């Protein structure tokens, strides 16, 4: 379609603008675009479906080790911790988890074994005094006796009960130390005064065994610690020295200060512990002297308690022994 308007020729006026419009039916273009749209939608749909299937396979394959790990964890026994996790295929990302889990199982196995051993040790240690107590009571009740005989039986029974009570109280104290239930209250303390106070109940036993006891306790050897706990530790070491020294042997007690630290050394003669056996003495129910193990008179808890107290008070404890020679415990404590 075309149209033109303007002035007659020869009039001298400029011709008017001419507008030309060309048009064609869009049917073929619309059809092409419609087909292209449906083609893209179909291809996109199949692509999305393929990606979804691929992701499902990848995710399931990736999670298969976790499913296997879950199954192995579920199969673990609460009484047997000897089993370990071993996956058929362990992805690199899962390896640290498996390693940490196996280390945890190893620690749990060790703890469980220690608890079993501890329970067996308690039963073994209680069996001897309880058997003696039962025997004494049965003999006393076997026939009528004089009042003095009954009194002797009661006194011997009381001695046994006191020993059992001491063992139970020590075990409770150990448990409280291990669980952190004892509050540490630090204050200045004089080492010599603590040693002298701890020695008083042991003096008679030392005289009975004819021990040569030497004190080297200069005044002014101060420490910053919990005096009550330290006195308990010192008393247990002193008792160990008196009980385990040889008859007519010696006990040496010396306190010094060096480099800002206060040092207490308690030694006794007649050690029956080899150097390589020292570490075991710091465990519960450990006794290095075979003759005393058989006697049932000592429970082997003293040095274990001392080691726990030393750890709680954060000072160094050294134990040295020469079989047939000297046994010594040294405390290195922060000075005042």
PyMOL commands that set and color helices and strands:
alter all, ss='L'
color gray80, all
select helices_A, chain A and resi 27-74+92-142+147-178+191-208+227-244+275-277+279-282+290-295+302-313
alter helices_A, ss='H'
color red, helices_A
select strands_A, chain A and resi 2-3+19-20+187-190+212-217+222-225+250-258+261-269+316-321+326-334
alter strands_A, ss='S'
color yellow, strands_A
deselect
rebuild
show_as cartoon
